Amino acid sequence: MAHVPFIGSGPYCYANSFAMMFGGRAPSTAVIEFATGGPFGMQLVGGTLPFFDPYGWTPEAGFDDALAALGWTSSVRRGGTVEQALAALAAALADGPVWVGPVEMGHLRHQPGMAGPIGADHYVVVLGLAEGRVLMHDPQGHPYATLPVNDFMAAWRAESVDYATPYPSSVL
């Protein structure tokens, strides 16, 4: 397995995950945020909590355009059964890390306090799959995190993420 440097320890999981996938040629996460359109806009959640993203925007909205602007392309896969998604992940990992998301953050039990769905989207970089566990860089501050395959698949199904389809992944 090739070394994939960890970038993270906070929010902006999709930008940090993209930066990890780009490797040494990665632009800053601020450039990735800008290129995807993420920083433009604000909404008030519950009428009082400011959340800095445009209303109705999802991280996926600007991915293809951002990748093209940065000189990259990706192969995206979505859907299928648990078995098909797991087989596709294993096949894609033969060529290197896989950018996965959105996943349901609440199923990522390696994160303190996570015990089930909370309706929060998250993005990770999967590095390997062996012995019933998924190895990943979780940009929320968890490099080389492992998770049992069943927990990972529940997160990857993303049933409680309003804009998600099951088992989305990209190979750059």
C-alpha atoms as an extended CHARMM CRD file, in Angstrom:
* protein
*
       172  EXT
         1         1  MET       CA              0.0000000000        0.0000000000        0.0000000000  PROA      1               0.0000000000
         2         2  ALA       CA              1.3510000000        3.4230000000       -0.9550000000  PROA      2               0.0000000000
         3         3  HSD       CA              1.5780000000        6.0750000000        1.7310000000  PROA      3               0.0000000000
         4         4  VAL       CA             -1.2720000000        8.6000000000        1.6220000000  PROA      4               0.0000000000
         5         5  PRO       CA             -0.5380000000       11.6510000000        3.7770000000  PROA      5               0.0000000000
         6         6  PHE       CA             -3.2400000000       12.5580000000        6.2920000000  PROA      6               0.0000000000
         7         7  ILE       CA             -4.8370000000       15.9980000000        6.0500000000  PROA      7               0.0000000000
         8         8  GLY       CA             -7.5260000000       16.9710000000        8.4980000000  PROA      8               0.0000000000
         9         9  SER       CA             -8.3180000000       17.3040000000       12.1750000000  PROA      9               0.0000000000
        10        10  GLY       CA            -11.4200000000       19.4120000000       11.7160000000  PROA      10              0.0000000000
        11        11  PRO       CA            -14.3390000000       20.2600000000        9.4770000000  PROA      11              0.0000000000
        12        12  TYR       CA            -14.1510000000       20.4990000000        5.6710000000  PROA      12              0.0000000000
        13        13  CYS       CA            -14.0280000000       16.7390000000        5.3770000000  PROA      13              0.0000000000
        14        14  TYR       CA            -14.6430000000       16.6360000000        1.6430000000  PROA      14              0.0000000000
        15        15  ALA       CA            -11.9370000000       19.2230000000        0.8730000000  PROA      15              0.0000000000
        16        16  ASN       CA             -9.4650000000       17.4920000000        3.1840000000  PROA      16              0.0000000000
        17        17  SER       CA            -10.3230000000       14.1200000000        1.6250000000  PROA      17              0.0000000000
        18        18  PHE       CA             -9.7930000000       15.5500000000       -1.8540000000  PROA      18              0.0000000000
        19        19  ALA       CA             -6.4390000000       16.9710000000       -0.7700000000  PROA      19              0.0000000000
        20        20  MET       CA             -5.3790000000       13.5500000000        0.5170000000  PROA      20              0.0000000000
        21        21  MET       CA             -6.3400000000       11.9720000000       -2.8130000000  PROA      21              0.0000000000
        22        22  PHE       CA             -4.3420000000       14.5880000000       -4.7610000000  PROA      22              0.0000000000
        23        23  GLY       CA             -1.2240000000       13.7770000000       -2.7390000000  PROA      23              0.0000000000
        24        24  GLY       CA              1.8380000000       15.9630000000       -3.1830000000  PROA      24              0.0000000000
        25        25  ARG       CA              0.1930000000       17.9160000000       -5.9890000000  PROA      25              0.0000000000
        26        26  ALA       CA             -2.7350000000       18.9640000000       -3.8000000000  PROA      26              0.0000000000
        27        27  PRO       CA             -3.7460000000       22.5920000000       -3.7270000000  PROA      27              0.0000000000
        28        28  SER       CA             -4.6450000000       23.9580000000       -0.3110000000  PROA      28              0.0000000000
        29        29  THR       CA             -7.9850000000       22.9380000000        1.1440000000  PROA      29              0.0000000000
        30        30  ALA       CA             -9.0070000000       26.6060000000        0.8610000000  PROA      30              0.0000000000
        31        31  VAL       CA             -8.5090000000       26.4170000000       -2.9160000000  PROA      31              0.0000000000
        32        32  ILE       CA            -10.5270000000       23.1890000000       -3.0450000000  PROA      32              0.0000000000
        33        33  GLU       CA            -13.3080000000       24.7920000000       -0.9910000000  PROA      33              0.0000000000
        34        34  PHE       CA            -13.3270000000       27.7910000000       -3.3190000000  PROA      34              0.0000000000
        35        35  ALA       CA            -13.2560000000       25.6740000000       -6.4960000000  PROA      35              0.0000000000
        36        36  THR       CA            -16.2580000000       23.5980000000       -5.3750000000  PROA      36              0.0000000000
        37        37  GLY       CA            -18.2990000000       26.6560000000       -4.4410000000  PROA      37              0.0000000000
        38        38  GLY       CA            -18.5230000000       25.6270000000       -0.7870000000  PROA      38              0.0000000000
        39        39  PRO       CA            -17.6940000000       28.9650000000        0.8330000000  PROA      39              0.0000000000
        40        40  PHE       CA            -20.3050000000       31.0440000000       -0.9840000000  PROA      40              0.0000000000
        41        41  GLY       CA            -23.3680000000       31.7160000000        1.1100000000  PROA      41              0.0000000000
        42        42  MET       CA            -24.8380000000       31.2610000000        4.5390000000  PROA      42              0.0000000000
        43        43  GLN       CA            -28.0190000000       29.9250000000        6.0700000000  PROA      43              0.0000000000
        44        44  LEU       CA            -29.4660000000       29.9980000000        9.5640000000  PROA      44              0.0000000000
        45        45  VAL       CA            -30.1860000000       26.5350000000       10.9180000000  PROA      45              0.0000000000
        46        46  GLY       CA            -33.1950000000       26.6680000000       13.1980000000  PROA      46              0.0000000000
        47        47  GLY       CA            -33.3480000000       30.4050000000       12.6040000000  PROA      47              0.0000000000
        48        48  THR       CA            -30.3590000000       31.1400000000       14.8690000000  PROA      48              0.0000000000
        49        49  LEU       CA            -27.3040000000       28.9720000000       14.1310000000  PROA      49              0.0000000000
        50        50  PRO       CA            -25.2200000000       30.3330000000       11.2080000000  PROA      50              0.0000000000
        51        51  PHE       CA            -23.9870000000       27.6750000000        8.8040000000  PROA      51              0.0000000000
        52        52  PHE       CA            -21.6620000000       28.9120000000        6.0930000000  PROA      52              0.0000000000
        53        53  ASP       CA            -22.7470000000       27.2210000000        2.9170000000  PROA      53              0.0000000000
        54        54  PRO       CA            -25.3370000000       28.2400000000        0.3630000000  PROA      54              0.0000000000
        55        55  TYR       CA            -28.8800000000       27.0490000000        1.0010000000  PROA      55              0.0000000000
        56        56  GLY       CA            -29.4720000000       23.7700000000       -0.8540000000  PROA      56              0.0000000000
        57        57  TRP       CA            -25.7850000000       23.3150000000       -1.6840000000  PROA      57              0.0000000000
        58        58  THR       CA            -24.1420000000       19.9160000000       -1.2190000000  PROA      58              0.0000000000
        59        59  PRO       CA            -20.4430000000       19.1040000000       -1.4710000000  PROA      59              0.0000000000
        60        60  GLU       CA            -21.1180000000       17.0740000000       -4.6110000000  PROA      60              0.0000000000
        61        61  ALA       CA            -22.5350000000       20.1030000000       -6.4650000000  PROA      61              0.0000000000
        62        62  GLY       CA            -19.1390000000       21.4480000000       -7.4960000000  PROA      62              0.0000000000
        63        63  PHE       CA            -16.9330000000       18.3360000000       -7.5880000000  PROA      63              0.0000000000
        64        64  ASP       CA            -16.7460000000       17.7040000000      -11.3200000000  PROA      64              0.0000000000
        65        65  ASP       CA            -16.1470000000       21.3540000000      -12.1850000000  PROA      65              0.0000000000
        66        66  ALA       CA            -13.5220000000       21.6790000000       -9.4430000000  PROA      66              0.0000000000
        67        67  LEU       CA            -11.7340000000       18.5370000000      -10.5890000000  PROA      67              0.0000000000
        68        68  ALA       CA            -11.7270000000       19.7580000000      -14.1820000000  PROA      68              0.0000000000
        69        69  ALA       CA            -10.3810000000       23.1690000000      -13.1180000000  PROA      69              0.0000000000
        70        70  LEU       CA             -7.5790000000       21.4300000000      -11.2200000000  PROA      70              0.0000000000
        71        71  GLY       CA             -6.7700000000       19.1100000000      -14.1440000000  PROA      71              0.0000000000
        72        72  TRP       CA             -8.2350000000       15.9160000000      -12.6740000000  PROA      72              0.0000000000
        73        73  THR       CA            -11.0320000000       13.5280000000      -13.5280000000  PROA      73              0.0000000000
        74        74  SER       CA            -12.7300000000       10.8580000000      -11.4750000000  PROA      74              0.0000000000
        75        75  SER       CA            -14.7060000000        7.7000000000      -11.9100000000  PROA      75              0.0000000000
        76        76  VAL       CA            -17.8280000000        7.7630000000       -9.7460000000  PROA      76              0.0000000000
        77        77  ARG       CA            -19.8000000000        4.7430000000       -8.6310000000  PROA      77              0.0000000000
        78        78  ARG       CA            -23.1060000000        4.7180000000       -6.7280000000  PROA      78              0.0000000000
        79        79  GLY       CA            -25.7450000000        2.2570000000       -5.6490000000  PROA      79              0.0000000000
        80        80  GLY       CA            -26.0680000000       -1.4870000000       -5.9130000000  PROA      80              0.0000000000
        81        81  THR       CA            -26.2950000000       -4.0320000000       -3.1610000000  PROA      81              0.0000000000
        82        82  VAL       CA            -24.0110000000       -4.2050000000       -0.1370000000  PROA      82              0.0000000000
        83        83  GLU       CA            -22.1220000000       -7.0680000000       -1.7840000000  PROA      83              0.0000000000
        84        84  GLN       CA            -21.7430000000       -5.2120000000       -5.1060000000  PROA      84              0.0000000000
        85        85  ALA       CA            -20.5540000000       -2.0290000000       -3.3840000000  PROA      85              0.0000000000
        86        86  LEU       CA            -18.0280000000       -3.9210000000       -1.2710000000  PROA      86              0.0000000000
        87        87  ALA       CA            -16.7110000000       -5.8090000000       -4.3310000000  PROA      87              0.0000000000
        88        88  ALA       CA            -16.4080000000       -2.5410000000       -6.2860000000  PROA      88              0.0000000000
        89        89  LEU       CA            -14.5540000000       -0.9370000000       -3.3630000000  PROA      89              0.0000000000
        90        90  ALA       CA            -12.1160000000       -3.8560000000       -3.1620000000  PROA      90              0.0000000000
        91        91  ALA       CA            -11.4990000000       -3.6670000000       -6.9290000000  PROA      91              0.0000000000
        92        92  ALA       CA            -10.9700000000        0.1100000000       -6.8580000000  PROA      92              0.0000000000
        93        93  LEU       CA             -8.5300000000       -0.1840000000       -3.9300000000  PROA      93              0.0000000000
        94        94  ALA       CA             -6.2450000000       -2.2820000000       -6.1540000000  PROA      94              0.0000000000
        95        95  ASP       CA             -5.3820000000        1.0040000000       -7.9180000000  PROA      95              0.0000000000
        96        96  GLY       CA             -4.9810000000        3.1320000000       -4.7750000000  PROA      96              0.0000000000
        97        97  PRO       CA             -7.0690000000        5.0180000000       -2.2410000000  PROA      97              0.0000000000
        98        98  VAL       CA            -10.7840000000        5.6280000000       -2.7970000000  PROA      98              0.0000000000
        99        99  TRP       CA            -12.6440000000        8.8300000000       -1.9030000000  PROA      99              0.0000000000
       100       100  VAL       CA            -15.9110000000        7.7780000000       -0.2220000000  PROA      100             0.0000000000
       101       101  GLY       CA            -18.9200000000        9.8380000000        0.7150000000  PROA      101             0.0000000000
       102       102  PRO       CA            -21.2010000000       11.0310000000        1.7990000000  PROA      102             0.0000000000
       103       103  VAL       CA            -21.3320000000        8.5470000000        4.6360000000  PROA      103             0.0000000000
       104       104  GLU       CA            -23.4940000000        8.8330000000        7.7630000000  PROA      104             0.0000000000
       105       105  MET       CA            -21.1090000000       10.2050000000       10.3640000000  PROA      105             0.0000000000
       106       106  GLY       CA            -23.0250000000        8.6730000000       13.2640000000  PROA      106             0.0000000000
       107       107  HSD       CA            -22.0870000000        5.1510000000       12.1390000000  PROA      107             0.0000000000
       108       108  LEU       CA            -18.3600000000        5.9380000000       12.2730000000  PROA      108             0.0000000000
       109       109  ARG       CA            -17.9310000000        4.3590000000       15.6990000000  PROA      109             0.0000000000
       110       110  HSD       CA            -14.2110000000        5.1050000000       15.8490000000  PROA      110             0.0000000000
       111       111  GLN       CA            -15.2440000000        8.7130000000       16.5560000000  PROA      111             0.0000000000
       112       112  PRO       CA            -16.0550000000        9.3730000000       20.2290000000  PROA      112             0.0000000000
       113       113  GLY       CA            -19.7700000000        9.5040000000       20.9790000000  PROA      113             0.0000000000
       114       114  MET       CA            -20.9350000000        8.0560000000       17.6590000000  PROA      114             0.0000000000
       115       115  ALA       CA            -23.4110000000        5.2430000000       18.2090000000  PROA      115             0.0000000000
       116       116  GLY       CA            -25.9230000000        5.5570000000       15.3710000000  PROA      116             0.0000000000
       117       117  PRO       CA            -27.3070000000        7.8690000000       12.7090000000  PROA      117             0.0000000000
       118       118  ILE       CA            -27.3430000000       11.6090000000       13.3950000000  PROA      118             0.0000000000
       119       119  GLY       CA            -28.2080000000       12.8530000000        9.8870000000  PROA      119             0.0000000000
       120       120  ALA       CA            -24.7150000000       14.2560000000        9.2750000000  PROA      120             0.0000000000
       121       121  ASP       CA            -22.8110000000       13.7810000000        6.0450000000  PROA      121             0.0000000000
       122       122  HSD       CA            -19.0820000000       13.0340000000        6.0490000000  PROA      122             0.0000000000
       123       123  TYR       CA            -16.3170000000       12.1110000000        3.5960000000  PROA      123             0.0000000000
       124       124  VAL       CA            -13.3260000000        9.7960000000        4.1090000000  PROA      124             0.0000000000
       125       125  VAL       CA            -10.4680000000        8.2750000000        2.1240000000  PROA      125             0.0000000000
       126       126  VAL       CA            -10.4730000000        4.4700000000        2.2070000000  PROA      126             0.0000000000
       127       127  LEU       CA             -6.9690000000        3.0160000000        2.1580000000  PROA      127             0.0000000000
       128       128  GLY       CA             -7.5690000000       -0.6930000000        2.5170000000  PROA      128             0.0000000000
       129       129  LEU       CA             -9.9160000000       -3.5450000000        3.2040000000  PROA      129             0.0000000000
       130       130  ALA       CA             -8.7080000000       -6.6460000000        5.0580000000  PROA      130             0.0000000000
       131       131  GLU       CA             -9.6920000000       -9.1140000000        7.7630000000  PROA      131             0.0000000000
       132       132  GLY       CA            -13.2390000000       -7.7650000000        8.0480000000  PROA      132             0.0000000000
       133       133  ARG       CA            -12.1260000000       -4.1530000000        8.6070000000  PROA      133             0.0000000000
       134       134  VAL       CA            -11.9440000000       -0.9830000000        6.5430000000  PROA      134             0.0000000000
       135       135  LEU       CA             -8.7990000000        1.1480000000        6.9160000000  PROA      135             0.0000000000
       136       136  MET       CA             -9.3380000000        4.8440000000        6.2540000000  PROA      136             0.0000000000
       137       137  HSD       CA             -8.1370000000        8.3560000000        6.8090000000  PROA      137             0.0000000000
       138       138  ASP       CA            -11.0300000000       10.1670000000        8.4870000000  PROA      138             0.0000000000
       139       139  PRO       CA            -10.2840000000       13.9120000000        8.2320000000  PROA      139             0.0000000000
       140       140  GLN       CA            -12.2000000000       14.5610000000       11.4370000000  PROA      140             0.0000000000
       141       141  GLY       CA             -8.9160000000       13.8340000000       13.2220000000  PROA      141             0.0000000000
       142       142  HSD       CA             -8.5830000000       10.0780000000       12.7620000000  PROA      142             0.0000000000
       143       143  PRO       CA             -5.6980000000        9.0040000000       10.5000000000  PROA      143             0.0000000000
       144       144  TYR       CA             -5.4740000000        5.2680000000        9.8170000000  PROA      144             0.0000000000
       145       145  ALA       CA             -8.8070000000        4.6060000000       11.5220000000  PROA      145             0.0000000000
       146       146  THR       CA            -10.2760000000        1.1350000000       11.2310000000  PROA      146             0.0000000000
       147       147  LEU       CA            -13.8920000000        0.1240000000       11.3610000000  PROA      147             0.0000000000
       148       148  PRO       CA            -15.6130000000       -3.2500000000       11.0670000000  PROA      148             0.0000000000
       149       149  VAL       CA            -16.9490000000       -3.7130000000        7.5360000000  PROA      149             0.0000000000
       150       150  ASN       CA            -20.5610000000       -3.9410000000        8.7710000000  PROA      150             0.0000000000
       151       151  ASP       CA            -20.3230000000       -0.5600000000       10.5340000000  PROA      151             0.0000000000
       152       152  PHE       CA            -18.6370000000        0.9980000000        7.5230000000  PROA      152             0.0000000000
       153       153  MET       CA            -21.3080000000       -0.3280000000        5.1580000000  PROA      153             0.0000000000
       154       154  ALA       CA            -24.0620000000        1.0790000000        7.4050000000  PROA      154             0.0000000000
       155       155  ALA       CA            -22.3200000000        4.4700000000        7.2790000000  PROA      155             0.0000000000
       156       156  TRP       CA            -21.7610000000        4.2230000000        3.5200000000  PROA      156             0.0000000000
       157       157  ARG       CA            -25.4410000000        3.3990000000        2.8890000000  PROA      157             0.0000000000
       158       158  ALA       CA            -26.0520000000        6.9670000000        4.1550000000  PROA      158             0.0000000000
       159       159  GLU       CA            -29.7880000000        6.4160000000        4.6230000000  PROA      159             0.0000000000
       160       160  SER       CA            -30.1750000000        9.4210000000        6.9200000000  PROA      160             0.0000000000
       161       161  VAL       CA            -28.2120000000       11.8700000000        4.7390000000  PROA      161             0.0000000000
       162       162  ASP       CA            -30.8650000000       13.7730000000        2.8150000000  PROA      162             0.0000000000
       163       163  TYR       CA            -28.9700000000       14.2100000000       -0.4750000000  PROA      163             0.0000000000
       164       164  ALA       CA            -27.1520000000       10.8570000000       -0.5210000000  PROA      164             0.0000000000
       165       165  THR       CA            -27.5360000000        7.7860000000       -2.6570000000  PROA      165             0.0000000000
       166       166  PRO       CA            -26.2110000000        4.5070000000       -1.2500000000  PROA      166             0.0000000000
       167       167  TYR       CA            -22.5240000000        3.6430000000       -1.6220000000  PROA      167             0.0000000000
       168       168  PRO       CA            -21.0590000000        6.6530000000       -3.4860000000  PROA      168             0.0000000000
       169       169  SER       CA            -17.3090000000        6.5960000000       -4.1960000000  PROA      169             0.0000000000
       170       170  SER       CA            -14.7890000000        8.1760000000       -6.5340000000  PROA      170             0.0000000000
       171       171  VAL       CA            -11.4220000000        7.1420000000       -7.8580000000  PROA      171             0.0000000000
       172       172  LEU       CA             -9.2460000000       10.0380000000       -9.0560000000  PROA      172             0.0000000000
